[in-house]
Amino acid sequence: MLRTSNVKLVRVNSIGYSSILEIGDAKRSQQTSKAIAVQRENGMQTDEEISFSDFPIFERTSPTLTPVTTVIRKTTNHQKMITVNSIDVTGVSASSVMQVGNLESIQSEARIKHIRILKGTNE
């Protein structure tokens, strides 16, 4: 049974990188995010090109989770409406969902490689 979502106020500071803010019902949601973050000490410059193929984590096949047992369920919604007065969200990022409502199926994946390039102690 689908329900109506009634939200009076949503305050979100930041949404990014394959993320979703959903008010209402959805049948399926699928997000994928790949990121390489390079942090250089004191603005240090390099001539290195960095690509996803340089790191095996981006080439691996994602594991699929399968339910151990089948669960038969019956849901009774006592209210025909989802009512929310106020939502404050700092951030939704890296293949995430912030949703008020029903979602039948979700598949999300985020792969992030964070690299710090530091100056040597003798420099």
C-alpha positions as CSV (number, residue, x, y, z in Angstrom):
1,M,0.0,0.0,0.0
2,L,1.4,3.4,-1.0
3,R,1.1,6.3,1.4
4,T,1.2,10.0,1.0
5,S,4.3,11.7,2.5
6,N,3.5,15.1,4.1
7,V,6.6,17.0,5.1
8,K,6.3,20.6,6.5
9,L,10.0,21.6,6.5
10,V,13.2,20.0,5.1
11,R,16.5,21.8,5.7
12,V,19.5,20.2,3.9
13,N,22.9,21.7,4.0
14,S,24.5,19.6,1.3
15,I,23.7,16.8,-1.2
16,G,26.3,15.5,-3.6
17,Y,28.0,12.6,-5.3
18,S,25.2,10.4,-6.6
19,S,23.0,11.0,-3.6
20,I,19.2,11.5,-3.4
21,L,16.7,13.4,-1.3
22,E,13.4,11.7,-1.9
23,I,10.0,12.8,-0.5
24,G,7.5,10.2,-1.4
25,D,7.5,6.6,-2.5
26,A,10.0,5.0,-5.0
27,K,10.1,1.6,-6.5
28,R,13.8,1.3,-6.9
29,S,16.9,3.4,-6.1
30,Q,20.4,2.8,-7.5
31,Q,23.4,5.0,-6.9
32,T,27.0,4.5,-7.7
33,S,29.9,6.8,-6.8
34,K,33.6,6.5,-7.4
35,A,36.0,9.1,-6.1
36,I,39.7,9.7,-5.8
37,A,40.5,12.5,-3.3
38,V,44.1,13.9,-3.4
39,Q,45.2,16.0,-0.5
40,R,48.6,17.8,-0.9
41,E,50.5,19.3,2.0
42,N,50.9,23.1,1.7
43,G,49.8,23.3,-2.0
44,M,52.6,20.9,-3.0
45,Q,52.4,20.2,-6.8
46,T,53.0,16.9,-8.6
47,D,53.0,15.9,-12.2
48,E,51.4,12.5,-11.5
49,E,48.2,11.5,-13.3
50,I,45.9,9.5,-11.1
51,S,43.2,7.3,-12.6
52,F,40.8,4.7,-11.3
53,S,42.7,1.9,-13.1
54,D,45.7,2.6,-10.8
55,F,43.8,1.1,-7.8
56,P,42.4,-2.4,-7.7
57,I,39.6,-1.4,-5.4
58,F,37.8,0.3,-8.4
59,E,38.2,-2.8,-10.6
60,R,36.7,-5.4,-8.1
61,T,33.3,-6.8,-8.6
62,S,30.9,-5.7,-5.9
63,P,29.6,-8.5,-3.7
64,T,25.9,-9.2,-3.9
65,L,24.1,-9.8,-0.7
66,T,21.4,-12.4,-0.8
67,P,18.9,-13.1,1.9
68,V,19.7,-16.1,4.1
69,T,16.1,-16.9,4.5
70,T,12.9,-15.8,2.8
71,V,10.6,-13.8,5.0
72,I,6.9,-13.6,4.3
73,R,5.4,-10.5,5.8
74,K,2.2,-8.6,5.9
75,T,2.5,-4.9,6.7
76,T,-0.4,-2.9,8.1
77,N,-0.1,0.8,7.9
78,H,-2.4,2.3,10.5
79,Q,-2.1,5.7,9.0
80,K,-2.6,6.5,5.3
81,M,-0.1,9.4,5.5
82,I,3.5,9.8,6.7
83,T,3.6,13.1,8.5
84,V,6.9,14.8,9.4
85,N,7.1,18.2,10.9
86,S,10.7,19.0,10.5
87,I,13.9,17.4,9.2
88,D,17.4,18.9,9.5
89,V,20.2,17.1,7.5
90,T,23.8,18.1,7.6
91,G,24.8,16.2,4.5
92,V,24.0,13.3,2.2
93,S,26.9,12.1,0.2
94,A,28.7,9.3,-1.6
95,S,25.8,7.2,-3.0
96,S,23.3,7.8,-0.1
97,V,19.6,8.2,0.2
98,M,17.6,10.4,2.6
99,Q,14.0,9.5,2.1
100,V,10.6,10.0,3.7
101,G,8.4,7.3,2.2
102,N,8.5,3.8,1.0
103,L,11.3,2.2,-1.0
104,E,11.0,-1.3,-2.4
105,S,14.6,-1.9,-3.5
106,I,17.9,-0.1,-3.1
107,Q,21.4,-0.7,-4.4
108,S,24.1,1.8,-3.4
109,E,27.9,1.7,-3.9
110,A,30.6,4.1,-3.0
111,R,34.3,3.6,-3.5
112,I,36.6,6.3,-2.3
113,K,40.4,6.3,-2.4
114,H,41.9,9.2,-0.3
115,I,45.5,10.0,-1.0
116,R,47.6,12.3,1.1
117,I,50.9,13.6,-0.5
118,L,53.1,14.9,2.3
119,K,56.4,16.8,2.0
120,G,59.4,14.8,3.1
121,T,61.0,15.6,6.5
122,N,64.2,16.8,4.9
123,E,62.5,19.4,2.6
